[in-house]
Amino acid sequence: MSSNFRFLHAADLHLDSPLQGLTSLEQAPEAIRDATRHALDRLIELAREEKVAFVLLAGDIYDGSWRDYSTGLFFIDRMARLGRENIRVVMISGNHDADSQITHALRLPDNVHRLETRAPQTLLFDELAVAIHGQGYRQRAERDNLVRDYPPARSGYCNIGLLHTALSGRSGHEPYAPCTLDDLRSRGYDYWALGHVHQREVVLEDDPWVVFPGNLQGRHIRECGPKGATLVTVRDGSIRQVEHRSLDVLRWRRLEVQCEGCLDGEDMLQRAREGLQQAADEAEQRLLALRLTLSGATAAHFQLIARPQHWQAELEALALTIGDLWLEHVDFHTRPPGDFPQAFGSTTPQAALIAAVTTLDCSPEGLRALLPELDTLQSRLGRELHDELGDLLPVDEHAMANLRDDIRDLLVARLLERV
């Protein structure tokens, strides 16, 4: 019997889930389209390199119902590769797995153990002195506290709990299989291998360890930063080391470029180039998906808002020249410099027009007086036009003020083209 070994803890693979905002791009390479598969390949390779005894998968291996059987066949092939290295896999179903109608239709390799969904199940690896306790989801919306039925720790074993949960709640995640840290402590386990929350988090360090590894591959801009799995080292039956290993193929990041001091769009592009290049250098040789925000008071503001599609295309071209860099979205949040009216003098017709727009009554009282007229306008829109244009009409004083500023800026942009 050996109580010295390593294991990998991963969760939320969401195999074949598309990367939002990227997979429809004609230029997108195969690495983007199959990012979740490549991330799983990296997990398999890490397991082989570290010679782990087993891999734990804490739910949401799939992303709901498969389009066809290829997703399941890919997973089975990769698990079989682990089997040929004598690496076992213990997995539970999560909410997305339970949502699939054909997840259980294919037979898993002999080295893969899928734990029960009707009640907690304990799997013993006696030669390692390890007891793994877990229960998968029978249905997508699991509202019960599953931990209360988990068995107590087995004496003389390293006890690991496998659970798909948001604990007592995590932002952006449904409160499935709710439980508290006291519930987890009450079982007396050494390590809780959790899934469901896509942001890596070490909730407790020791007595017991409680870890969300995060998802294997970020899939959209809300899943920024390094993604991967957790490598755990056990010596003499105790958890000695818990470390994150990045396995993502593509990394998501938000980048803000300050445009203050830029005189025109070309200046903005140069400023953006510096920021994009730095972001690419910091991506650890991975593909990088960026949401770029341009901000600050700048003389380039009016050029940018007059032709946003043009400048977005320029920025996308710039990203392509840097390489391995993709713009998921560009937000134009610049504003005009404080002295912009001086460009038209003080007595010109253009100056008078700008002054008229700028001084529109946007006091709460003045704006509220206009809202009934807008309500009347919305009521006269046909259903089709209302669905298409309704969101563009302001509904409160704040939205009215923003609309006033947008009109002013577009007007100035057109006038500047004629100065």
VENFEN-V243107 format. One record per helix or strand of 3 or more residues. SS is the DSSP state (@ for helix, = for strand). FROM is the first residue (numbers start at 1). TO is the last residue. If there is no record, write none. Layout:
ss:SS from:FROM to:TO
ss:SS from:FROM to:TO
//
This chain:
ss:= from:5 to:11
ss:@ from:30 to:33
ss:@ from:35 to:50
ss:= from:54 to:58
ss:@ from:70 to:84
ss:= from:88 to:92
ss:@ from:95 to:99
ss:@ from:103 to:105
ss:= from:112 to:114
ss:= from:121 to:125
ss:@ from:126 to:128
ss:= from:130 to:134
ss:@ from:146 to:149
ss:= from:158 to:164
ss:@ from:181 to:186
ss:= from:191 to:195
ss:= from:201 to:204
ss:= from:209 to:212
ss:= from:228 to:235
ss:= from:238 to:246
ss:= from:250 to:258
ss:@ from:265 to:281
ss:= from:287 to:297
ss:@ from:301 to:306
ss:@ from:308 to:322
ss:= from:325 to:335
ss:@ from:340 to:344
ss:@ from:349 to:358
ss:@ from:364 to:380
ss:@ from:383 to:392
ss:@ from:397 to:416
//
